[in-house]
């Protein structure tokens, strides 16, 4: 997954971020209301969000070159 997000464009990163945040919200709700199948899932989702936000920040600072939409 890590190598894959570095290949995404900014629009795709935004979409991935929104989907991951929604998945995290659902997992947290499941953790509160019932037993969770995979407790590590929340931690993985949070790390994915951090990676996407880091890439977006690197693009905004010019550390990475922006990729056009496919």
C-alpha positions in Angstrom: 0.0 0.0 0.0 2.8 2.4 0.8 4.4 2.3 -2.6 1.0 2.6 -4.3 0.0 6.0 -2.7 3.2 7.7 -3.9 2.0 7.0 -7.4 -1.4 8.7 -7.0 -2.2 12.2 -8.2 -3.4 14.9 -5.9 -7.1 14.4 -6.8 -6.7 10.7 -6.2 -5.0 11.4 -2.8 -8.0 13.6 -1.9 -10.4 10.8 -2.8 -8.3 8.2 -0.9 -8.2 10.5 2.1 -12.0 10.9 2.2 -12.6 7.2 1.8 -10.1 6.3 4.6 -11.6 8.9 7.0 -15.0 7.4 6.4 -13.7 3.9 6.9 -12.0 5.0 10.2 -15.2 6.6 11.4 -17.1 3.3 10.8 -14.4 1.2 12.5 -14.5 3.5 15.5 -18.2 3.2 15.7 -18.0 -0.6 15.5 -15.4 -0.6 18.2 -17.7 1.2 20.6 -20.9 -0.7 19.7 -19.7 -4.2 19.2 -16.7 -6.5 19.1 -14.1 -5.6 16.4 -12.9 -8.4 14.1 -9.5 -6.8 13.5 -8.4 -4.3 16.2 -5.3 -3.3 14.2 -7.5 -1.9 11.5 -8.0 1.4 13.2 -4.3 1.9 13.6 -3.6 1.0 10.0 -6.3 3.5 8.8 -4.8 6.2 10.9 -1.3 5.5 9.5 -2.7 5.6 6.0 -4.4 9.0 6.6 -1.0 10.3 8.0 0.8 9.1 4.9 -1.7 10.7 2.5 -1.5 14.0 4.5 2.3 13.9 4.4 2.3 13.4 0.7 -0.1 16.3 0.2 2.1 18.5 2.4 5.2 17.5 0.4 3.5 18.5 -2.8 2.4 21.8 -1.4 6.0 22.6 -0.2 7.4 21.5 -3.6 9.4 18.6 -2.1 7.7 16.3 -4.6 6.7 17.0 -8.2 3.0 17.2 -8.8 1.6 14.5 -11.0 -1.2 15.3 -13.4 -4.5 13.4 -13.4 -4.6 10.2 -15.4 
